[in-house]
Amino acid sequence: MIGYLKGEVAGIYEDRIILEVGGIGYNIFMPASSLDLIESSGITIKIYTYLLVREDTLALYGFLTKDDLELYKLLISVNGVGPKGALALMSVLNADEIRFAILAGDAKAIGKAPGIGPKTAQRVIIDLKDKIDLQDAIDDTFTGASKGSDKATLGSVREEAAEALVALGYSQTEAYKAVRSISADNDDVESVLKQALSIMAKL
């Protein structure tokens, strides 16, 4: 019903902001990670919103990007993850970290969110793993790739490098994150692995 709201931040609270639009103040619940990026009251911002309508509830959930909003919609589609649970998860992990955790089957990372137990974390992975792919998660990294590059090959190379990192003892989430940060110019597993190891050593 409401795609987004653009207005002046009238107040910032622990779990929400009040956004004034046309003389009306809207309470919008947001992830803590997004609230941290809103510098102060008085600024004008655009918030992408999800309107929750239930018998006894009418609430707005807001996000700074369309990407975050779409991920939120995916999360609340999982049985056992309610609107507040999804918000808690997005407060603990950013969108990319959640995607990598899902792709890596890292239930421990997902379970860090308050209200998300081990069984629910596994359900998130099972339900969403096929709806998120590694290539989508690392498209920004590949934006600068040359026209002749084979994106499918690049993705395969990085997946092999990530698997090698896991074999060396790194968590799958850490491995995916390290591989993602490498430039698209590298098209062989050995080169990607060496750079990923260098990145991991600095963390």
Steps between C-alpha positions, in 0.01 A plus 500: 500500500776746596816460290707760679476816709718805459509759772679655794628292789316633806644253751738204525438226758644161588287303255332762280489850360219749468491631145294813436333498160246765410447597861446140614753315718540134406648249746727279289678201654846445357802270546760635744757491219287744298426725797875534558535649151245777563716783626250720678148636517412776257641336189285396203518133404319244290386181675380191312216353700314178572152540650399224740124463529349260754181491704655682792806652333578766243874566482755642259844346458758706317829454314753729339526294180268294279746214539449494878123515454500203259717296736264582787204372296688175438581458869143548621384240247682237708282315750604601850659832401259781577534870416693571821721192461600603148573851624716359780696290251557802275618694805768240576610432141485722192331381180816357344598319821155341519522385138845353551390326819203347316712389204766360732248318719636692798217453751724621783532847343126525436427378852679801649181702461275522809200273459659292224573157642700217335192340341376830358849581370507167316152571362621836363784322319280220364222732381714775350813330369340440159369857486843659535802422286864592542511691173227739613683555828825596329373687194633830635847352513476392139371832366842598375567171320609524137243442228662172402479353850282200561301586815393141553866391493599776740231385740616138474862598563409692811281220629796259467723748683241536776483121538878488528492761779243296688725195467776707660282559805328832428124527545292494182369849564853640544609320183218643288563851632873483423440366150243770430748779571743388228498685168344337195833503311604172663370200308691207649448325832861526617514876451164554672600271787831680558330839516224366723757357743677834506171673586417245771843544658429871554165445675 
